[in-house]
Amino acid sequence: MFDNLTQRLSGTLKKLKGEARFTESNIKDTLREVRMALLEADVALPVVTEFLENLQAGALGKEVQASLSPGQAMIKLVHAELINTMGEKNETLNLNAQPPAVILMAGLQGAGKTTTVAKLGRWLQENNKKKVGVVSADVYRPAAIKQLEMLAGEVDLVFFESDISQKPIDIATNAIEAAKRKFLDVIIVDTAGRLHIDDEMMGEIKALHAAIKPIETLFVVDSMTGQDAANTAKAFNDALPLTGVILTKADGDARGGAALSIRHITGKPIKFIGMGEKTSALEPFHPDRMASRILDMGDMLGLIEQIEQKIDKDKAQKLAEKIKKGKGFNLEDFREQLVEMQRMGGIGSMMEKLPGMSAVPSEAKEQLNDKLLARQIGIINSMTMKERKYPDLIKGTRKKRIADGCGQELSDVNRMLKQFMMMEKMMKKMKAGGNMASMVRGVKSQMQMRGMRR
């Protein structure tokens, strides 16, 4: 995420590290480079202008001028200004209403609105322990109603039926009344999207908003549309009293223009960010953590939270105790760790939260995906339980049988066994309870080694 911006800013700020002090020349050069980085990231021009003005004022300040390390001082300034641009802190949902709290979702067609309804419902269930219902008021796309019903079933949300013959206001008000009878805490109302903003669309959603009076009105927008996302959000904000924004498809956004423009242009906070297609791929938006990730400083707090929320704690404890007693780390344990990593959204979503990832070649990053995890799990599944427990048994003919059994090459089996041996060494050094974090660090080390060999 935001790879282009991260690489450009990191390269720019590294140039200052060799400077003894700030000068008019190196400040000017740095500001010019930062400006180009932001414009290439498709950040809106008014945002870029204010960003640079604040950065220049900070760089010319007495405290910074006296700094012994211009590189560190500028990183601190850029980090602070990124936070200032995106918002000072995470803005949580306001659910302080007589149940059910009504959340209205708005946005253009194709932004991932219906999927985000299911993601948000799941997040509220798992993190806020809320009983959540969902309903689709999109009477123009029968497929959208069916899609929401399917997604609601997958994540165990209460789904209220609707039909294209009904009016959106009737659909929503009927669902809210039904939610009261079921004693639900929250109901999320999905609305119709359009391929562009039009008066008919705005009139319909204004009337719906007036009828149901939601406590939260969230605008869902595709982050890959860059500063256009901010402009679209402004158009909706002019028509509706938006309370926040959800950025979708951020995992595919290499620029970051939307995240850096929306708050400035609309005045509304980004409350959540979608990091993939799975219903678990929704994260609260923390401006300070995002600023650190953009500057390649990582987001260790986010990684720890991700691990704590999704890891099977009983299995983790058993493995930690096993290793502590000196019983070793075998291929069945390795398989369990791979499955856990798969459950947490795959390697990519975890690796990008580690500092220094911009130094890892893109070719190495591309190799780390859900398909890689699935292939490695498939190789281990092709082994007997005895082979999993005693990896030293796996020699020539056994390797060939394992490769044939999972439909992969002998080289794939050898590569997986080599990665297992590296992980086994790391696990011997780890302390109880740190297995998943150690594994993530181990994967990063493998990536960096792989990149250096290229």
C-alpha positions, 0 to 999 in steps of 0.5 A: 500500500502506498508503495510509490509514495513511500519509496519516493519520500524515503529516498528524499529524506535519506539524502538529508542524512549526510548533511551536517545541518539545514541550509537554504539549499537543502531545505529547498531541494527537499521541499521540491522532492516532497512536492513531486512525491505528493503530486505523483501520489495524486494528492490534491493540489490545495493539500500539497500547497498547505503541506509544503507551507507547513513543512517549510515553516517547521524546517525554518524553526529555531529548534529544527535549525539547531538540530544536529541531525537534519535527516531525523528532524525532517522525518519528524516534520514530515511525519507530523504533517502527514498526521495533521493532513489525515487527522489527529487520531482515529475517529470511532463510530458514534453508536450512542443512540437508542437501539438500533443505531442506524448507519447509512452507507453511501457511495458510487457504484463499484466502490465496494459498498455492499462488501463494506457493509458486511465487513463493517457488520463483522467488525462491529460484532467481533470488536464491539460485541454488537448484534448487527442487522443489514438491509439493502435499499438498492432497488436498481440492482437485484444482484446487490440485494442477493450479494448482501444476503450471501455475505450476511450469511457468511459472517452471521449478520441478521439480514432483512429481506427487500425487493425491487418493487419496494421504495427505498424509504419503506425498505429501510423503515421496515427493517429498522422496526424489525430490528427493534423487535429483534433487539439488535444494537445496530442496523446498517442500510446499504443504498443504491450506487451510480456510475456518476453523481446525478441529481436523481441519486442525490434527491433519493438518498437525501429523502432516505436520510431524512426519513431514517435519521441515521446516527452515522452516514458513511461515504464509501469510496475507492482509494485507487481513484486518487484525488477524484475520491476526495472530490466525489466525497466533497460532492456527497458531503455537500448533499448529505451530513456525512460523519465519516469516510471508508476507503476501500481497495487500499491494498491495491493503491500504490499512490495514496492520494485519496488518504492524503486528500479527503480530510482536507477537502471534506473536513470529514475523518476517514474512519475505516480502511479496506485492505482486501476482498475478505470480510475480515479485511477492514481496519480502523484508520489511525492517521499516526500509524498510517503516517509511519507506514508511509514513511516506512517506519512500520505499524507495530501496534497495528501488527500486534493488534492484528495478531492478538485479535485473530490468532488462536490463543490456545494453539499459540500457548500450546506451541509456546509451552512445547518449544519451551520444554525443548520438544522442538518445532516440526512441520505440523506446527509449521502448517498450523502457523501457515494456516493462522497466517492465512486466517489473518489476511495472508502474509502481505497484510502483515508484512506491510506493517513492518518497518523497512519494507521499502528496502525489500524488492518488489519481486520478492513481495510479489511472491508473498501472497495467499497462493504461496501460503496455500501451496506450502500448506498443500505440500505439508498436507501431502506428507504423512503424519510421521514425516511431519513430526520427523522432517529428517525422514524426508529424503529423495524418493519421499520428496518426489512422492510429496511433490507428485501428491500435491501437484508441485515441483520437487524444487517447490518441496525443497524450497518449503523445507528450506524455509521450514528449517530457517523458521525452526532455528528462529523458533528455538531462539524465541520466548514463549508467546512470541511465535507468530511475531517471530514467524513474521520477522522470519518471513521478512528476513527471507524476503530481504535475503532473497532480494539481495541474491537478485 
